Amino acid sequence: MQHTSRVSSEEKVKVLGGLLRSWGHDANDFEVEEDQSSELADLFGLGGGIVIVRRRSTGEERLYATGLGSAWFGTLLMDLARGHFAAESTRRSRAMLLQETRH
């Protein structure tokens, strides 16, 4: 990757922080990186670049395509609902609950 800028849009960070807090997460535990000149984005034909959301305490990292017509924010919301950024103990609890409901 050529050039990476840490959190280039203050508005994005505010909205993302509010979303994380609404899901019970500490927004300070997350790192948001926006890469407008990503070679990876170019490889997949994504003109807007990539947003990388990383949870420091768990190491979970997800990449989202940005740009016109991108639904990265909705995809992040779905990832939160699926528990992708949940603490390890929460993931284990959900997995156990799912196993119980299947029996």
Backbone as CSV, one residue per row, in Angstrom:
resi,resn,N_x,N_y,N_z,CA_x,CA_y,CA_z,C_x,C_y,C_z
1,MET,0.834,-1.172,0.000,0.000,0.000,0.000,0.880,1.236,0.000
2,GLN,0.472,2.191,-0.755,1.295,3.374,-0.900,1.121,4.360,0.252
3,HIS,-0.009,4.979,0.341,-0.229,6.053,1.302,-1.426,5.724,2.179
4,THR,-1.233,5.789,3.465,-2.309,5.516,4.396,-2.434,6.702,5.320
5,SER,-3.668,7.169,5.517,-3.878,8.277,6.439,-4.752,7.809,7.578
6,ARG,-4.380,8.158,8.785,-5.169,7.797,9.964,-6.400,8.682,10.016
7,VAL,-7.537,8.075,10.050,-8.818,8.734,10.230,-8.882,10.080,9.512
8,SER,-9.103,10.030,8.237,-9.085,11.248,7.435,-10.351,12.076,7.582
9,SER,-11.449,11.493,7.970,-12.697,12.229,8.069,-13.191,12.244,9.507
10,GLU,-13.195,13.420,10.114,-13.635,13.571,11.508,-15.092,13.148,11.670
11,GLU,-15.900,13.450,10.681,-17.318,13.088,10.749,-17.501,11.576,10.776
12,LYS,-16.749,10.848,9.937,-16.830,9.387,9.919,-16.503,8.815,11.290
13,VAL,-15.482,9.369,11.907,-15.036,8.873,13.209,-16.106,9.113,14.267
14,LYS,-16.741,10.288,14.244,-17.799,10.579,15.209,-18.966,9.611,15.061
15,VAL,-19.391,9.404,13.840,-20.512,8.501,13.580,-20.135,7.079,13.973
16,LEU,-18.950,6.654,13.606,-18.492,5.311,13.943,-18.387,5.132,15.456
17,GLY,-17.854,6.133,16.148,-17.756,6.086,17.610,-19.121,5.948,18.250
18,GLY,-20.097,6.707,17.755,-21.456,6.611,18.271,-22.056,5.234,18.025
19,LEU,-21.809,4.685,16.859,-22.310,3.348,16.533,-21.703,2.310,17.475
20,LEU,-20.401,2.388,17.688,-19.726,1.430,18.566,-20.251,1.536,20.002
21,ARG,-20.423,2.762,20.470,-20.955,2.960,21.829,-22.380,2.412,21.948
22,SER,-23.176,2.586,20.894,-24.556,2.087,20.936,-24.597,0.564,21.016
23,TRP,-23.532,-0.095,20.592,-23.434,-1.551,20.694,-22.707,-1.977,21.963
24,GLY,-22.419,-1.008,22.844,-21.799,-1.330,24.127,-20.284,-1.443,24.090
25,HIS,-19.658,-0.969,23.018,-18.205,-1.027,22.890,-17.572,0.290,23.315
26,ASP,-16.348,0.221,23.777,-15.561,1.417,24.065,-14.923,1.867,22.748
27,ALA,-15.338,3.000,22.250,-14.838,3.485,20.959,-13.320,3.666,20.968
28,ASN,-12.738,3.924,22.136,-11.284,4.094,22.222,-10.528,2.784,22.036
29,ASP,-11.241,1.656,22.087,-10.634,0.346,21.872,-10.519,0.030,20.382
30,PHE,-11.020,0.936,19.544,-11.024,0.712,18.106,-10.095,1.694,17.401
31,GLU,-9.532,1.221,16.333,-8.675,2.033,15.475,-9.299,2.018,14.084
32,VAL,-9.410,3.188,13.488,-9.986,3.298,12.154,-8.925,3.890,11.236
33,GLU,-8.708,3.214,10.139,-7.701,3.654,9.183,-8.353,3.728,7.812
34,GLU,-8.150,4.842,7.139,-8.721,5.004,5.805,-7.594,5.091,4.801
35,ASP,-7.679,4.270,3.784,-6.639,4.219,2.761,-7.270,4.539,1.414
36,GLN,-7.044,5.755,0.942,-7.630,6.196,-0.331,-6.856,5.719,-1.550
37,SER,-5.602,5.350,-1.357,-4.782,4.960,-2.515,-4.350,3.505,-2.405
38,SER,-5.220,2.685,-1.925,-4.912,1.285,-1.677,-4.737,0.487,-2.965
39,GLU,-3.651,-0.232,-3.056,-3.443,-1.127,-4.188,-4.467,-2.254,-4.150
40,LEU,-4.864,-2.646,-2.950,-5.885,-3.674,-2.792,-7.212,-3.192,-3.369
41,ALA,-7.565,-1.946,-3.091,-8.806,-1.381,-3.639,-8.737,-1.353,-5.162
42,ASP,-7.597,-0.972,-5.692,-7.421,-0.945,-7.148,-7.563,-2.343,-7.749
43,LEU,-7.020,-3.326,-7.050,-7.071,-4.707,-7.516,-8.512,-5.173,-7.706
44,PHE,-9.386,-4.760,-6.800,-10.784,-5.164,-6.878,-11.661,-4.127,-7.571
45,GLY,-11.053,-3.079,-8.113,-11.804,-2.060,-8.829,-12.663,-1.182,-7.940
46,LEU,-12.196,-0.946,-6.730,-12.932,-0.130,-5.771,-12.353,1.278,-5.763
47,GLY,-12.999,2.198,-6.459,-12.476,3.537,-6.626,-12.354,4.363,-5.361
48,GLY,-13.132,4.082,-4.344,-13.136,4.914,-3.147,-12.103,4.576,-2.102
49,GLY,-11.457,3.463,-2.205,-10.483,3.070,-1.201,-11.043,2.081,-0.202
50,ILE,-10.373,1.993,0.934,-10.720,1.004,1.951,-10.679,1.637,3.327
51,VAL,-11.616,1.254,4.179,-11.591,1.616,5.590,-11.274,0.338,6.356
52,ILE,-10.299,0.430,7.251,-9.928,-0.711,8.085,-10.361,-0.385,9.511
53,VAL,-11.161,-1.262,10.093,-11.609,-1.104,11.476,-10.947,-2.225,12.271
54,ARG,-10.248,-1.858,13.320,-9.486,-2.810,14.125,-9.832,-2.623,15.596
55,ARG,-10.136,-3.709,16.295,-10.352,-3.643,17.737,-9.047,-4.039,18.412
56,ARG,-8.501,-3.118,19.162,-7.190,-3.325,19.783,-7.169,-4.510,20.743
57,SER,-8.191,-4.617,21.609,-8.168,-5.630,22.662,-8.294,-7.060,22.140
58,THR,-8.927,-7.242,20.984,-9.107,-8.597,20.467,-8.268,-8.880,19.224
59,GLY,-7.795,-7.823,18.575,-7.037,-8.009,17.339,-7.923,-8.200,16.117
60,GLU,-9.238,-8.207,16.308,-10.167,-8.354,15.180,-9.997,-7.179,14.231
61,GLU,-9.913,-7.482,12.944,-9.719,-6.450,11.928,-10.593,-6.792,10.734
62,ARG,-11.323,-5.803,10.242,-12.189,-5.985,9.084,-11.926,-4.853,8.101
63,LEU,-11.981,-5.168,6.808,-11.783,-4.192,5.747,-13.101,-3.950,5.041
64,TYR,-13.361,-2.671,4.739,-14.598,-2.282,4.082,-14.283,-1.388,2.888
65,ALA,-14.881,-1.700,1.752,-14.726,-0.873,0.556,-15.547,0.398,0.722
66,THR,-14.973,1.532,0.332,-15.674,2.803,0.418,-15.878,3.366,-0.981
67,GLY,-16.471,4.514,-1.051,-16.662,5.163,-2.347,-18.136,5.264,-2.697
68,LEU,-18.411,5.776,-3.883,-19.785,5.948,-4.345,-20.515,4.621,-4.359
69,GLY,-21.690,4.613,-3.798,-22.508,3.410,-3.805,-22.074,2.354,-2.800
70,SER,-21.066,2.667,-2.018,-20.576,1.691,-1.045,-21.524,1.599,0.141
71,ALA,-21.674,0.405,0.647,-22.523,0.179,1.818,-21.662,-0.245,3.001
72,TRP,-20.457,0.338,3.108,-19.521,-0.129,4.130,-20.071,0.066,5.537
73,PHE,-20.803,1.138,5.751,-21.325,1.411,7.088,-22.386,0.363,7.463
74,GLY,-23.241,0.021,6.517,-24.238,-1.022,6.739,-23.597,-2.383,6.962
75,THR,-22.533,-2.648,6.224,-21.814,-3.909,6.389,-21.159,-3.972,7.761
76,LEU,-20.596,-2.852,8.224,-20.026,-2.795,9.565,-21.112,-3.048,10.609
77,LEU,-22.270,-2.476,10.416,-23.386,-2.684,11.337,-23.766,-4.169,11.395
78,MET,-23.806,-4.821,10.251,-24.112,-6.258,10.218,-23.018,-7.064,10.916
79,ASP,-21.764,-6.667,10.728,-20.660,-7.358,11.405,-20.777,-7.230,12.918
80,LEU,-21.158,-6.051,13.397,-21.373,-5.865,14.834,-22.494,-6.780,15.323
81,ALA,-23.576,-6.858,14.558,-24.715,-7.701,14.929,-24.332,-9.179,14.970
82,ARG,-23.400,-9.565,14.121,-22.943,-10.964,14.082,-21.876,-11.261,15.125
83,GLY,-21.432,-10.223,15.845,-20.455,-10.433,16.912,-19.005,-10.451,16.475
84,HIS,-18.720,-9.944,15.282,-17.335,-9.985,14.793,-16.359,-9.184,15.649
85,PHE,-16.822,-8.133,16.296,-15.926,-7.322,17.128,-16.147,-7.570,18.614
86,ALA,-16.895,-8.602,18.945,-17.207,-8.895,20.348,-15.967,-9.410,21.075
87,ALA,-15.978,-9.233,22.384,-14.909,-9.781,23.206,-14.965,-11.305,23.125
88,GLU,-13.849,-11.948,23.355,-13.764,-13.406,23.241,-14.800,-14.114,24.117
89,SER,-14.999,-13.629,25.341,-15.968,-14.261,26.240,-17.388,-14.171,25.683
90,THR,-17.702,-13.061,25.026,-19.028,-12.894,24.426,-19.196,-13.853,23.254
91,ARG,-18.151,-14.043,22.471,-18.213,-14.973,21.343,-18.467,-16.395,21.830
92,ARG,-17.767,-16.799,22.887,-17.952,-18.151,23.426,-19.376,-18.326,23.938
93,SER,-19.900,-17.299,24.622,-21.266,-17.368,25.146,-22.276,-17.518,24.019
94,ARG,-22.094,-16.764,22.950,-23.010,-16.851,21.804,-22.920,-18.218,21.150
95,ALA,-21.710,-18.748,21.015,-21.533,-20.062,20.396,-22.218,-21.137,21.224
96,MET,-22.097,-21.064,22.538,-22.739,-22.035,23.411,-24.258,-21.915,23.317
97,LEU,-24.764,-20.706,23.265,-26.200,-20.475,23.141,-26.728,-21.050,21.834
98,LEU,-25.995,-20.851,20.756,-26.403,-21.398,19.463,-26.437,-22.916,19.495
99,GLN,-25.463,-23.540,20.137,-25.438,-24.994,20.233,-26.633,-25.515,21.017
100,GLU,-26.990,-24.819,22.089,-28.117,-25.233,22.923,-29.433,-25.142,22.150
101,THR,-29.590,-24.109,21.344,-30.848,-23.933,20.615,-30.996,-24.934,19.469
102,ARG,-29.903,-25.514,19.043,-29.947,-26.493,17.952,-30.314,-27.881,18.454
103,HIS,-30.219,-28.107,19.724,-30.514,-29.450,20.272,-31.924,-29.570,20.707
